[in-house]
Amino acid sequence: MTDTLPAPLDVRLMNLAASVLFLGCVVLVLAAGAWWALRHPAFAIGRIVVQGELVHNNAVTLRANVAPQLTGNFFTVDLQAARKAFEQVPWVRKAQIRRQYPRTLEVVLQEHHAVAHWGRESGEEMVNSQGEVFEANGDEADLDDLPRLHGPQDQSTQVWQMYQRLQTLLGAPIKTLELSGRGGWKVTFQGGAVVELGGGSAQEVEQRAQRFVSTLAQVAAHYGRKPDALESADLRHSGGYAVRLRGVTTVAPGTASTARK
């Protein structure tokens, strides 16, 4: 039997090169086909379905404003970029985006639920039910009666939580609650009365407020007044507080009227 001689080295190299070249051509053809298919109009995004409880936005306007910002087709669109585009729309807190075959993007939106205004009167910032500050657009009459909160931007959640505690504790509607840069709390009621609550922990502030609420009626009655005669109170005194009541004068004429508990 005759043994087959091995192919010369140059022949083997030529065969290998031909195989590599052939595989390369196949890969290029497949890549070009995939590139063409992914960019074919048949795969363009056909619909954007917007879902969620929308109060300050509507699906038609959202689609019209956000769709031009989306690049690519059903397969190539960047879902993270699309999510950010929707979350930049005023009043939108969170957006979830997913593909729905064959050509639909499904968008589920969560809007901010405004519970208070934030900052000074001229601003449009508001606080949502999570204590987050967000930018609102335009004036809406149904938001006019919401309280106004002030404080360092990074402590908005703390201010909102304190508002909820004090509103329950104090009873009377709170118009504004302010946390100063030095940690002091100040409440202004709807009727105009101002109460300086001082600083310290939330528990300490609540304890002072509780003592004030439980004794105000007694103090006011002592001067022939009701609690709604309150003009201002200062709870920052150690072991007591100072109040000012309408129609009560405890010092010489021309001097501020103050009763002390």
Beta strands, then each sheet from edge to edge (+ up, - down):
strand 1: 47-51
strand 2: 92-100
strand 3: 104-111
strand 4: 114-118
strand 5: 125-128
strand 6: 133-135
strand 7: 148-150
strand 8: 174-179
strand 9: 185-189
strand 10: 194-198
strand 11: 230-234
strand 12: 242-245
strand 13: 259-260
sheet 1: 1+ 3+ 2-
sheet 2: 6+ 5- 4+ 7+ 8+ 9- 10+ 11+ 12- 13+
end
